[in-house]
Amino acid sequence: METDIYSTEMALRSGISEVHVTKNKTVRALLKELGLLYRHHVVLVDGKRAYLDDEITEGQRVIVLPIIAGG
């Protein structure tokens, strides 16, 4: 089983909407690999907010969303 990673920003930027992760890694490592900054994104793992040192394991569903602010 593989981990599914979904990122709206990544999809818009590169046309890729799904990435498969085959080994465990932290949220920090994943964002670095994707070239994304944590302060600009919210990461959900299996529907719950994840933080930089949280580990993503095989089979989990990960969604990366950009933080949107306005005024």
Secondary structure, 3 states (H helix, E strand, C coil): CCEEEEEHHHHHHHCCCCEEECCCEEHHHHHHHHCCCHHHEEEEECCEEECCCCEECCCCEEEEEECCCCC
